[in-house]
Amino acid sequence: MTLRKVMKNKRIFPSDDAAFKLIYLALQNISKKWTLPIRDWKPALARFMIEFEGRV
């Protein structure tokens, strides 16, 4: 819901990268409010380590 609100305020983006950056920054702010632990994080993290080898 919060992410949708952020995207609704700005409807036109100069490029795809601008949209991705806005989503990334919004998720950074939204994630500070999350209190529950992420379900099944360890398998997901293991998969990310395989997929994005040098970046995680």
C-alpha positions in Angstrom: 0.0 0.0 0.0 2.8 2.4 0.9 4.7 1.6 -2.3 1.6 2.2 -4.3 1.2 5.6 -2.7 4.7 6.6 -3.6 4.3 5.6 -7.2 0.9 7.4 -7.4 2.4 10.7 -6.6 4.8 10.6 -9.5 3.3 9.1 -12.6 5.8 10.0 -15.3 9.5 8.9 -15.1 12.2 10.1 -17.5 13.6 6.6 -17.6 13.3 3.1 -16.2 16.2 3.7 -13.9 14.4 6.6 -12.4 11.5 4.4 -11.5 13.7 1.7 -10.1 15.6 4.2 -8.0 12.3 5.6 -6.6 11.1 2.1 -5.7 14.4 1.2 -4.1 14.4 4.3 -1.9 10.8 3.8 -1.0 11.5 0.2 0.0 14.4 1.4 2.2 12.1 3.8 4.1 9.3 1.2 4.3 11.5 -1.6 5.6 12.4 0.5 8.6 8.8 0.1 9.8 8.7 -3.7 9.4 8.8 -5.5 12.7 8.1 -9.1 11.8 11.0 -11.4 10.8 11.1 -12.3 7.1 9.8 -15.9 6.5 12.2 -18.3 4.9 14.9 -15.8 4.7 17.8 -18.2 4.9 16.9 -20.2 1.7 16.2 -16.9 -0.1 19.5 -15.5 1.0 21.3 -18.7 -0.2 19.6 -18.3 -3.6 20.6 -14.7 -3.8 24.2 -15.6 -3.1 24.1 -18.0 -6.0 22.3 -15.7 -8.4 24.1 -12.4 -7.5 27.5 -13.9 -6.7 29.6 -10.7 -6.3 26.9 -8.3 -5.1 25.5 -9.9 -1.9 
